[in-house]
């Protein structure tokens, strides 16, 4: 029986690579639900090629365009944020791959978990915002969350076949395009410079998060919730070549790592096929011609966003939600040249101080705090400009 996959965010970087994996294994997988926010033309093109049962265009103004373009096919077309929550609950869906970006991923992921679906999780923001609530819901609903993020997939793979406690997680980071920049150089970096990642070709938001290292901070939070390990046992190690995707150290001192060519299709495929591994024609490591593998400590003063994420994890409650919301605001503002590279961390830090704190938030609390933090961060940007 083919597994039916709902891809939330099929038009993005992870979404399109997921479709490549599905296309390579037509006997095993079927794209059953495809969704996009605004890229209507690409969504239509994907729908004509993959013949899903359902598509969702989140932006309601684009519904007529998508609906008309697919009217000759037996495809149900829905629109709006609520539709994302509904389609993941469809009885036919086996796996929900969450590849939409940002806080928008929280509600549909929670709905999918409540419907006992298997989750292939790329949308790390869901665990950053509400990791405790989401992982608890997953246990209650016997919904497995399999990581798509390459580092977490590497940790997951290092843990396969192990039942002893984790002593430490070694979370590798490329260091981004500005690893060697001085503070003075960081003051004047442009969005175009930040959008050029040395090793990975990703969506715009995560590429900026990689340049600030907020992405790594989010991955620390994600690792805590996926693997139940506190921040004091997660070590970030800068490894510019992105060959060692992350590692686990066990109590006897042994370290297991997963290595490979940087290619997101590897962890995407495993998240769909686990516990099997499938054949692939992806590039292999070339051991005789590999660059030197180097490892160094991250500079938390230069990359203050990483320190802020650690602080958020330590303070807990709604603070990680605040960091995520403020980060979404400054990330976009930086891309629109409304704030500078270094101002991003300043604004996130100040938003953390000024937003209401709730120690044991409910799902509704997260929505209220997200809105409050976005408002405060936006005001700070306006004040500074
Ligand atoms: P992209 O920006 O490339 O794609 C995002 C997708 O989500 C698009 O399909 C987009 O639609 C859709 N989308 C965006 N906003 C909304 C919204 N408000 N409602 C509904 N749909 C929306 O992002 P990436 O693929 O790079 O990243 C996706 C997630 O995966 C992120 O959480 C990221 O952190 C994570 N991730 C990404 C990696 C990568 O290599 N790219 C690696 C590891 C994790 P449209 O195209 O119409 O705008």
Boltz pocket constraint, residues with backbone or C-beta under 6 A from the ligand:
constraints:
  - pocket:
      binder: B
      contacts: [[A, 8], [A, 9], [A, 10], [A, 11], [A, 12], [A, 13], [A, 14], [A, 15], [A, 35], [A, 36], [A, 37], [A, 38], [A, 39], [A, 40], [A, 58], [A, 98], [A, 99], [A, 100], [A, 101], [A, 102], [A, 104], [A, 122], [A, 123], [A, 124], [A, 125], [A, 148], [A, 149], [A, 150], [A, 200], [A, 201], [A, 202], [A, 203], [A, 204], [A, 205], [A, 206], [A, 264]]
      max_distance: 6.0
